[in-house]
Amino acid sequence: MVLQKLGIIGFGASAIGFLKGLVDSGKMEKYQIVIFEKGKDQMHNTISGVRMDGKIFISRSMGGEIDVPLDIQAKMVEFYLLHSGFKPTIKNEGNFIEYLRSFEKDGKKIEFGESFADEEVYRRFYHQGFEPVKAYFFHLGTDILKQTNQSIYEYFSSFKNVEFRFSSKVIDIEIGTPFKVVTEKGEEFYFDELVIAVGRSGHELMDRIKKKYPHLVSENFYVDIGVRYELPNHVMEKYWDMYEIKVRYKTRTGYLCRLFCQNPAGKVTLEKYEDFTTVNGFSDTFDKTENTNFAVLVTTRFTEPFKDPTGYGKNLAKLANILAGDDRKVLLQTYGDFKEYRRTKRLGRVRPTLDERSYILGDANLVFPAKIRESIIDFVENLDKVIPGVAYWDNLIYAVEVKFYSNKFNNNLVSGLHVVGDCSGWTRSIQYATSMGYLHAISSGG
């Protein structure tokens, strides 16, 4: 049998989902597969979201704009748990939440939370104007993720028809019969089918593809801009049974602001792009801190004639780096100083978890446009009415955090081309990116 040549650009969540879909649908042996990954090895791959906070959810209300059945989402969680060394203690007899909750490792159960299962808590947020988002959360822990990455890599590399090419950054493709892939080293490869799964960090390649093939994409007018917020655990621990609070709020500016990516007893970290640096957060299974962090982001929608929301977000992040004196540093400010337009010169009771070499004390008011700044403050002040202590003057904000929206790709126009995951514009989470890859694989012609 002559094998079809399949190229996969990026080895992140959506690529992992696509490969698993090939295995589960019995199509794996039909392909000769080459995986291009710009990272130097499997520990530096495109799966940055899992590397960052190690949290996977099951929900129909967040994470993407595609319909992913809950049983598929559960299958993706199971896959990550198994490759993280967790094992089930009961059989899967239909109740997939109870089955997944039974997973344990070294005698310790998987960290689990269900957001807004308590109706009284749900109403408390709702009556203050927030839109609570319901979900189930499973937290692997960032300290376990090296094992997760290694195990997934070893599993797929065990197939003799799969070749990994690390330190291979793809800079261009050509759509045709066959598909052409060009790497930064000048190498050229040709494939019968092509999967593009480069995540948010692959925006340079996606911008090039958009310009070459504009008929494949719809315009994007959105970008989420804001801060990473850090505060003492005792303020948030009342809600830790949910593991993560996700809420949306329409602020007085008319902008939508949201809280997500909460990390109980976690740490703030840098998220490094090629020419700028933002912030993110994570939490470990065993190495706990005294602080909780989460993202507070304002969704900004632009209209014609402006067509570059990604560039807008990148330039605000670069401005923060410039003010910090280094493109690998961010700004740190107390919430009280931010609110009062003062540069922070000294901290209060809350000690930052980000390495001191990665920030300077400064004034994020020099970065944010007024409507974004006012939206952040309005959000925090109203959240404080539900969770007293959120608006303490010495809580910390790190600037800037940005979440980019890709142009949505139409996967129905070119046979054999699969643009999946966050780079497709249709997902913005590990769960939905993995699921999208999986669904494409099981439904492809193969």
C-alpha positions as CSV (number, residue, x, y, z in Angstrom):
1,M,0.0,0.0,0.0
2,V,1.3,3.4,-1.0
3,L,1.2,5.7,2.1
4,Q,-0.2,9.2,1.8
5,K,2.2,11.9,2.8
6,L,0.9,14.0,5.7
7,G,2.6,17.1,7.0
8,I,1.8,18.6,10.5
9,I,3.1,22.0,11.4
10,G,3.4,22.4,15.1
11,F,3.3,19.8,17.9
12,G,0.8,21.3,20.3
13,A,-2.7,20.6,21.5
14,S,-4.5,20.5,18.2
15,A,-1.7,18.4,16.5
16,I,-1.9,16.0,19.4
17,G,-5.7,15.8,19.0
18,F,-5.4,15.2,15.3
19,L,-2.9,12.4,15.8
20,K,-5.1,10.8,18.5
21,G,-8.0,11.0,16.1
22,L,-6.0,9.2,13.4
23,V,-5.3,6.4,15.9
24,D,-8.8,6.1,17.2
25,S,-10.3,6.0,13.7
26,G,-7.9,3.4,12.4
27,K,-6.3,5.8,9.8
28,M,-2.9,6.2,11.3
29,E,-1.3,3.4,9.2
30,K,-2.5,5.1,6.0
31,Y,0.0,8.0,6.3
32,Q,3.7,8.8,6.3
33,I,3.7,11.6,8.8
34,V,6.3,14.4,9.2
35,I,5.8,16.8,12.2
36,F,7.6,20.1,12.1
37,E,8.2,21.8,15.5
38,K,10.1,25.0,15.9
39,G,11.0,24.1,19.5
40,K,14.4,22.4,20.0
41,D,12.8,19.3,21.5
42,Q,9.5,17.9,22.8
43,M,10.0,19.9,26.0
44,H,9.9,23.1,24.0
45,N,6.9,22.5,21.8
46,T,3.9,24.5,20.7
47,I,1.7,23.1,23.6
48,S,2.4,26.3,25.6
49,G,-1.1,26.4,27.2
50,V,-0.7,23.0,28.9
51,R,2.9,23.9,29.8
52,M,1.7,27.1,31.4
53,D,-1.0,26.1,33.8
54,G,-1.7,22.4,33.3
55,K,-5.5,22.9,33.6
56,I,-8.1,21.3,31.4
57,F,-11.8,21.8,31.5
58,I,-15.0,20.3,30.2
59,S,-17.6,23.0,29.3
60,R,-20.0,24.0,26.5
61,S,-19.8,27.7,27.4
62,M,-16.1,28.6,26.9
63,G,-12.9,27.8,25.1
64,G,-14.0,28.1,21.5
65,E,-16.6,28.7,18.8
66,I,-17.1,25.1,17.7
67,D,-19.5,22.5,19.0
68,V,-17.6,19.8,20.9
69,P,-19.7,17.1,22.4
70,L,-19.0,16.5,26.1
71,D,-18.0,12.9,25.6
72,I,-15.3,14.0,23.2
73,Q,-14.1,16.6,25.7
74,A,-14.0,13.9,28.4
75,K,-12.0,11.7,26.0
76,M,-9.4,14.5,25.7
77,V,-9.2,14.9,29.5
78,E,-8.7,11.2,29.9
79,F,-5.9,11.2,27.3
80,Y,-4.0,14.0,29.2
81,L,-4.5,12.3,32.6
82,L,-3.2,9.0,31.4
83,H,-0.1,10.5,29.9
84,S,0.5,12.4,33.1
85,G,0.7,9.3,35.2
86,F,-2.8,9.3,36.6
87,K,-4.9,6.1,36.6
88,P,-8.6,5.6,37.1
89,T,-9.8,3.9,40.3
90,I,-13.3,3.0,39.0
91,K,-14.6,1.8,35.6
92,N,-16.1,4.2,33.1
93,E,-19.8,3.2,33.2
94,G,-21.3,6.3,31.6
95,N,-20.8,9.0,34.2
96,F,-17.6,10.5,32.7
97,I,-17.2,13.2,35.4
98,E,-17.2,10.7,38.2
99,Y,-14.9,8.4,36.2
100,L,-12.4,11.3,35.6
101,R,-12.6,12.5,39.2
102,S,-11.5,9.0,40.3
103,F,-8.1,9.4,38.6
104,E,-5.2,9.4,41.0
105,K,-1.4,9.4,41.1
106,D,0.8,8.1,43.9
107,G,-2.4,7.9,46.0
108,K,-3.4,11.5,45.4
109,K,-6.6,12.3,43.5
110,I,-6.6,14.7,40.6
111,E,-7.4,18.2,41.6
112,F,-11.0,18.9,40.5
113,G,-13.4,21.8,40.6
114,E,-16.9,22.5,39.4
115,S,-17.6,26.2,38.9
116,F,-20.9,27.6,40.1
117,A,-22.4,24.2,41.1
118,D,-23.7,26.1,44.2
119,E,-26.8,27.9,43.1
120,E,-26.4,30.5,45.9
121,V,-22.9,31.4,44.7
122,Y,-24.2,31.6,41.1
123,R,-26.9,34.0,42.1
124,R,-24.5,36.1,44.2
125,F,-22.4,36.8,41.1
126,Y,-25.4,37.1,38.7
127,H,-27.1,39.7,40.9
128,Q,-24.0,41.9,40.8
129,G,-24.1,41.9,37.0
130,F,-21.7,39.1,36.3
131,E,-22.3,36.3,33.8
132,P,-21.0,33.1,35.6
133,V,-19.5,30.4,33.3
134,K,-20.1,26.8,34.3
135,A,-17.4,24.2,33.8
136,Y,-15.6,21.2,35.3
137,F,-11.8,21.6,35.9
138,F,-9.0,19.1,36.1
139,H,-5.7,20.4,37.2
140,L,-2.6,18.4,36.4
141,G,-0.1,20.9,37.8
142,T,2.7,22.6,35.9
143,D,5.3,20.5,37.8
144,I,3.9,17.3,36.2
145,L,3.8,18.6,32.6
146,K,7.3,17.6,31.7
147,Q,6.2,14.0,32.2
148,T,3.0,14.7,30.2
149,N,4.9,16.1,27.2
150,Q,7.5,13.4,27.3
151,S,4.9,10.6,27.5
152,I,2.8,12.0,24.6
153,Y,5.9,12.4,22.5
154,E,7.1,8.9,23.2
155,Y,3.7,7.5,22.4
156,F,3.4,9.1,19.0
157,S,7.1,8.7,18.1
158,S,6.7,4.9,18.7
159,F,4.8,4.8,15.4
160,K,7.3,3.9,12.7
161,N,5.5,6.1,10.2
162,V,5.9,9.2,12.3
163,E,8.9,11.5,12.0
164,F,9.6,14.5,14.3
165,R,11.7,17.3,12.9
166,F,12.5,19.6,15.9
167,S,14.2,23.1,15.4
168,S,12.2,23.3,12.2
169,K,10.4,26.5,11.9
170,V,8.0,26.7,8.9
171,I,8.0,30.1,7.4
172,D,5.8,29.5,4.3
173,I,3.4,27.1,2.6
174,E,1.9,26.8,-0.8
175,I,-1.5,25.4,-1.4
176,G,-1.7,23.0,-4.3
177,T,-1.4,19.4,-5.3
178,P,0.8,18.6,-3.5
179,F,1.1,21.1,-0.6
180,K,4.5,22.7,-0.3
181,V,6.1,23.5,3.1
182,V,9.2,25.8,3.4
183,T,11.3,25.9,6.5
184,E,13.6,28.7,7.8
185,K,16.6,26.6,6.8
186,G,15.4,26.7,3.2
187,E,14.2,23.1,3.1
188,E,11.2,22.3,1.0
189,F,8.8,19.4,1.6
190,Y,5.7,18.2,-0.3
191,F,2.6,16.5,1.1
192,D,-0.7,15.1,0.0
193,E,-2.4,16.5,3.1
194,L,-1.4,19.3,5.5
195,V,-2.3,20.1,9.1
196,I,-1.5,23.6,10.3
197,A,-1.5,23.6,14.1
198,V,0.9,26.4,15.2
199,G,-1.2,27.9,18.0
200,R,-1.2,31.5,19.0
201,S,2.6,31.7,18.8
202,G,2.5,31.0,15.1
203,H,1.0,34.3,14.2
204,E,3.8,35.2,11.8
205,L,3.1,32.2,9.6
206,M,-0.6,32.7,9.8
207,D,-0.3,36.3,8.8
208,R,1.7,35.2,5.7
209,I,-0.9,32.6,4.8
210,K,-3.7,35.2,5.3
211,K,-2.0,37.6,2.9
212,K,-1.4,34.9,0.2
213,Y,-4.8,33.3,0.5
214,P,-7.3,35.9,1.8
215,H,-10.2,34.0,0.4
216,L,-9.7,31.3,3.1
217,V,-10.1,33.6,6.1
218,S,-12.7,36.0,7.5
219,E,-11.5,39.3,9.1
220,N,-10.8,39.4,12.8
221,F,-11.7,42.6,14.7
222,Y,-11.0,41.4,18.3
223,V,-8.2,41.4,20.8
224,D,-8.3,40.9,24.6
225,I,-6.0,43.2,26.6
226,G,-5.5,43.6,30.3
227,V,-3.5,42.5,33.3
228,R,-2.5,39.5,35.4
229,Y,-3.9,40.2,38.9
230,E,-2.3,38.7,42.0
231,L,-3.8,38.7,45.6
232,P,-3.5,36.8,48.8
233,N,-5.0,33.2,48.9
234,H,-7.2,34.1,51.9
235,V,-9.3,36.4,49.7
236,M,-10.1,33.7,47.2
237,E,-9.9,30.4,49.1
238,K,-13.6,30.5,49.9
239,Y,-14.2,29.7,46.2
240,W,-11.4,27.1,45.7
241,D,-13.9,24.3,45.6
242,M,-14.7,25.6,42.1
243,Y,-11.0,25.6,41.4
244,E,-11.4,28.4,38.9
245,I,-13.9,31.3,38.7
246,K,-14.8,32.3,35.1
247,V,-17.1,35.3,34.8
248,R,-17.9,38.0,32.2
249,Y,-19.0,41.6,33.0
250,K,-20.2,44.4,30.9
251,T,-18.4,47.5,32.3
252,R,-19.5,51.1,32.4
253,T,-17.5,51.8,29.2
254,G,-19.6,49.3,27.3
255,Y,-16.6,46.9,27.0
256,L,-16.9,43.3,28.1
257,C,-14.3,42.3,30.7
258,R,-13.7,38.8,31.9
259,L,-11.9,36.9,34.6
260,F,-10.3,33.6,33.7
261,C,-7.1,31.4,34.1
262,Q,-7.3,31.5,37.8
263,N,-4.4,29.8,39.6
264,P,-4.9,29.1,43.3
265,A,-1.7,29.2,45.3
266,G,0.0,29.8,42.0
267,K,2.7,31.9,40.4
268,V,2.9,34.6,37.7
269,T,5.2,33.9,34.8
270,L,6.3,35.5,31.6
271,E,4.9,34.5,28.2
272,K,7.6,35.2,25.6
273,Y,6.9,35.8,22.0
274,E,9.6,36.4,19.3
275,D,9.7,40.2,19.8
276,F,7.8,41.0,22.9
277,T,6.8,39.6,26.3
278,T,3.5,39.4,28.2
279,V,2.4,37.7,31.4
280,N,0.6,34.6,32.3
281,G,0.0,32.4,35.3
282,F,0.3,28.8,36.5
283,S,0.1,26.6,39.6
284,D,1.9,23.5,40.6
285,T,0.5,20.4,42.2
286,F,3.0,20.4,45.1
287,D,4.8,23.8,45.2
288,K,2.2,26.1,46.5
289,T,2.5,29.8,47.2
290,E,0.6,32.3,49.4
291,N,-1.0,34.1,46.4
292,T,-3.7,33.4,43.8
293,N,-3.5,35.0,40.3
294,F,-5.9,35.4,37.4
295,A,-6.3,37.3,34.2
296,V,-8.5,40.4,33.9
297,L,-8.9,41.0,30.2
298,V,-11.0,43.6,28.3
299,T,-12.4,42.5,24.9
300,T,-11.7,45.2,22.4
301,R,-13.6,45.2,19.1
302,F,-12.5,47.4,16.2
303,T,-14.4,48.4,13.1
304,E,-13.4,49.4,9.6
305,P,-11.1,50.7,8.3
306,F,-8.8,49.3,11.1
307,K,-7.9,45.7,10.4
308,D,-5.0,44.9,12.7
309,P,-6.2,44.1,16.3
310,T,-3.3,41.7,16.7
311,G,-0.8,44.5,15.9
312,Y,-2.7,46.7,18.3
313,G,-2.3,44.2,21.2
314,K,1.4,43.5,20.3
315,N,2.2,47.2,20.3
316,L,0.7,47.7,23.7
317,A,2.7,44.8,25.0
318,K,5.8,46.2,23.4
319,L,5.1,49.6,25.0
320,A,5.1,48.0,28.4
321,N,8.4,46.2,27.6
322,I,9.9,49.6,26.6
323,L,8.8,51.2,29.8
324,A,10.2,48.3,31.7
325,G,13.5,48.9,29.9
326,D,13.8,45.4,28.4
327,D,11.8,43.4,25.9
328,R,11.9,40.5,28.3
329,K,10.5,42.5,31.3
330,V,7.0,43.6,32.3
331,L,5.5,46.3,34.5
332,L,4.4,45.6,38.1
333,Q,2.1,48.0,40.0
334,T,-0.1,47.9,43.1
335,Y,-3.8,48.2,42.3
336,G,-4.2,51.2,44.5
337,D,-1.4,53.1,42.6
338,F,-2.9,52.1,39.3
339,K,-6.3,53.4,40.4
340,E,-4.9,56.7,41.5
341,Y,-2.6,57.2,38.5
342,R,0.6,56.9,40.6
343,R,3.8,55.0,39.7
344,T,4.5,52.3,42.2
345,K,7.7,52.9,44.0
346,R,7.3,50.4,46.8
347,L,5.1,47.3,47.4
348,G,2.8,46.6,50.4
349,R,1.7,43.3,52.0
350,V,1.4,41.2,48.8
351,R,4.7,39.9,47.6
352,P,5.1,39.1,43.9
353,T,5.6,35.5,42.8
354,L,7.2,36.6,39.5
355,D,11.0,36.5,39.6
356,E,12.2,40.0,40.4
357,R,14.5,40.0,37.4
358,S,11.4,39.8,35.2
359,Y,9.7,43.1,36.2
360,I,10.2,46.7,37.2
361,L,7.9,48.8,39.4
362,G,6.1,51.2,37.2
363,D,2.9,52.8,36.0
364,A,0.6,50.8,33.7
365,N,-1.5,53.9,33.1
366,L,1.2,54.9,30.6
367,V,0.3,51.8,28.6
368,F,-3.5,51.4,28.6
369,P,-6.0,53.6,26.7
370,A,-8.5,55.2,29.0
371,K,-11.4,52.9,28.1
372,I,-9.4,49.7,28.8
373,R,-8.1,51.2,32.1
374,E,-11.6,52.2,33.2
375,S,-13.0,48.8,32.3
376,I,-10.4,47.0,34.4
377,I,-11.1,49.2,37.4
378,D,-14.9,48.9,37.1
379,F,-14.5,45.1,36.9
380,V,-12.3,44.9,40.0
381,E,-14.5,47.3,42.0
382,N,-17.6,45.3,41.3
383,L,-16.0,42.0,41.8
384,D,-14.9,43.3,45.3
385,K,-18.6,43.6,46.1
386,V,-19.0,39.8,45.7
387,I,-15.5,38.8,46.9
388,P,-14.4,41.3,49.6
389,G,-10.6,42.0,49.4
390,V,-10.3,41.8,45.6
391,A,-9.8,45.5,45.5
392,Y,-7.2,45.8,48.3
393,W,-4.9,48.7,47.5
394,D,-1.7,46.5,47.6
395,N,-2.9,43.7,45.4
396,L,-0.7,43.5,42.3
397,I,-1.2,44.0,38.6
398,Y,1.2,42.9,36.0
399,A,1.1,44.5,32.5
400,V,0.4,43.5,29.9
401,E,-1.5,40.3,29.3
402,V,-2.9,39.9,25.8
403,K,-5.0,37.1,24.2
404,F,-5.1,37.2,20.4
405,Y,-7.9,36.1,18.2
406,S,-6.8,34.6,14.9
407,N,-8.7,35.2,11.6
408,K,-11.2,32.4,11.2
409,F,-10.1,29.9,8.6
410,N,-12.7,28.2,6.4
411,N,-11.6,24.5,6.3
412,N,-14.2,23.6,3.7
413,L,-12.6,25.2,0.7
414,V,-9.4,23.2,0.2
415,S,-9.4,19.4,0.3
416,G,-6.7,18.0,2.4
417,L,-5.9,21.2,4.3
418,H,-6.7,21.3,8.0
419,V,-6.1,24.5,10.0
420,V,-6.9,23.5,13.6
421,G,-6.6,24.9,17.1
422,D,-6.1,28.4,18.2
423,C,-4.4,29.5,15.0
424,S,-7.6,28.7,13.1
425,G,-9.5,31.4,15.0
426,W,-12.1,28.8,16.2
427,T,-10.6,27.8,19.5
428,R,-8.8,29.5,22.5
429,S,-8.1,26.7,24.9
430,I,-6.2,23.5,25.2
431,Q,-9.5,21.5,25.5
432,Y,-11.1,22.9,22.3
433,A,-7.8,23.0,20.4
434,T,-7.2,19.3,21.1
435,S,-10.9,18.4,20.4
436,M,-10.9,20.3,17.1
437,G,-7.8,18.4,15.9
438,Y,-9.4,15.2,17.0
439,L,-12.7,15.9,15.2
440,H,-10.9,16.9,12.0
441,A,-9.0,13.6,12.0
442,I,-11.9,11.3,12.6
443,S,-14.0,13.0,9.9
444,S,-11.3,13.4,7.3
445,G,-11.3,11.2,4.1
446,G,-8.1,9.4,5.2
